[in-house]
Amino acid sequence: MSGPHLPPRGLYNKQRPGPSIELPFTVTQGMIAVMGASETVNITLFPGATWPGVNALSAPVREAFLPSETFMIPHTGWQLNPSESDLQAGLGGVTSQVLRALTIHEGLDLLVAVGVNPLTINQTTLAALLNRTREGVSKRLILWRAEHPELETR
């Protein structure tokens, strides 16, 4: 009986550069990682996902993410010139992944930058948007709220 074929120990898998971050593309097979300037803010594109191109990102998302390059797994394919609807879906997907990769404080700031007042959102919903626990968001929101009195709702 034999298990899956494993490469010999010590084998280094060569990094495979992906398409330019400048160009919009849709992943057709495999996966592509879009790397941000921070090791914690990277996004993963699976088949069907569209990268809209760095210049299509809103300024707040681009500044929070700072995309720098792409890498792909073996046997990955992509196609250039995605449709307008794919580009719009790609923008939403990228923004969502970036929002969930940021710290709570950074995520709250990004929400404000894209026109959403976090103080108007139920804390359980806000925690889900930020991929955090409600308790964690509640604790950080106290400090964040003190820094943003202009957003207070009454």
C-alpha positions in Angstrom: 0.0 0.0 0.0 1.4 3.4 -0.9 0.4 6.9 -0.1 0.5 10.0 -2.2 3.8 10.7 -4.0 5.8 13.2 -2.0 8.8 15.1 -3.3 12.1 14.3 -1.7 12.9 16.2 1.5 14.7 19.4 1.0 13.3 20.0 -2.4 12.7 23.7 -3.0 9.7 24.6 -5.1 10.6 27.5 -7.3 8.5 30.6 -7.0 6.4 31.3 -10.1 5.7 34.9 -11.0 2.2 35.6 -12.1 0.7 38.2 -14.4 1.5 41.9 -13.9 -0.6 43.7 -11.2 -1.1 46.5 -13.7 -3.3 44.2 -16.0 -6.8 43.1 -15.3 -7.2 39.3 -15.6 -9.5 36.4 -14.6 -8.1 33.2 -13.2 -9.2 30.2 -15.2 -7.4 27.4 -13.3 -5.1 27.1 -10.4 -4.6 30.0 -8.0 -2.8 33.3 -8.0 -1.6 35.2 -4.9 -1.5 39.0 -5.1 1.1 40.1 -2.6 0.8 43.4 -0.7 3.6 45.4 0.8 2.8 43.9 4.2 3.1 40.2 4.8 -0.3 40.1 6.3 -2.2 41.8 3.5 -2.3 39.4 0.5 -5.2 38.1 -1.4 -5.9 34.7 -3.1 -7.6 34.4 -6.5 -9.3 31.1 -7.3 -10.7 30.1 -10.7 -13.4 32.5 -11.7 -11.9 35.4 -9.6 -10.9 38.6 -11.4 -8.1 40.9 -10.5 -9.2 44.3 -11.8 -5.7 45.8 -12.1 -4.0 48.0 -9.6 -5.2 51.3 -11.1 -8.9 50.2 -10.8 -8.7 49.9 -7.0 -10.1 52.8 -5.1 -7.3 54.9 -3.5 -8.2 53.8 0.1 -8.0 50.1 -0.9 -4.8 50.6 -2.9 -3.2 52.4 0.0 -4.3 49.8 2.6 -3.1 46.9 0.4 -0.2 48.3 -1.7 -0.2 45.4 -4.1 3.3 44.7 -5.4 3.4 41.4 -7.4 1.7 38.1 -8.1 2.7 34.5 -7.8 0.9 31.4 -8.9 0.8 27.7 -8.3 1.8 25.3 -11.0 -0.6 24.8 -13.9 -2.4 28.1 -13.3 -4.1 29.8 -16.2 -5.6 33.2 -16.6 -7.1 35.3 -19.4 -6.7 39.0 -20.0 -9.5 41.5 -20.8 -12.2 40.4 -18.3 -15.8 41.7 -18.9 -17.1 44.8 -17.1 -19.2 42.8 -14.8 -16.2 40.6 -13.9 -14.2 43.7 -13.2 -16.9 45.0 -10.8 -17.1 41.7 -9.0 -13.3 41.6 -8.8 -13.3 45.0 -7.2 -15.7 43.8 -4.6 -13.8 40.6 -3.9 -10.5 42.4 -3.6 -11.9 45.0 -1.2 -13.5 42.3 0.9 -10.3 40.3 1.2 -8.2 43.4 2.0 -10.7 44.5 4.7 -10.6 41.1 6.4 -6.7 41.0 6.3 -6.3 44.4 8.1 -6.2 45.0 11.9 -9.5 46.0 13.4 -8.3 49.6 13.6 -7.2 49.7 10.0 -10.4 48.0 8.9 -12.5 50.6 10.6 -10.5 53.3 8.9 -10.9 51.6 5.5 -14.6 51.4 6.0 -14.7 55.2 6.7 -12.5 55.8 3.7 -14.9 54.0 1.4 -17.9 55.9 2.8 -19.2 53.6 5.5 -19.6 54.8 9.1 -18.7 51.8 11.3 -20.6 53.3 14.2 -23.9 52.8 12.3 -23.3 49.0 12.0 -24.4 46.4 14.4 -21.3 45.1 16.2 -21.9 41.4 15.3 -22.3 42.4 11.6 -19.2 44.7 11.9 -17.2 41.8 13.4 -18.2 39.6 10.5 -17.2 42.2 7.9 -13.8 42.5 9.6 -13.4 38.7 10.2 -13.1 39.2 13.9 -15.0 38.4 17.1 -17.7 40.7 18.3 -15.9 41.0 21.6 -12.7 42.0 20.0 -14.4 44.6 17.8 -16.3 45.9 20.8 -13.2 46.5 22.8 -11.3 48.2 20.0 -14.3 50.2 18.9 -14.2 52.1 22.3 -10.7 53.4 21.5 -11.3 54.0 17.8 -14.6 55.9 18.6 -12.7 58.3 20.9 -10.3 59.1 17.9 -13.3 59.8 15.6 -15.8 62.1 17.4 -16.9 63.5 14.0 -18.6 60.1 13.3 -20.7 59.9 16.4 -24.4 59.3 15.7 -27.1 60.3 18.1 
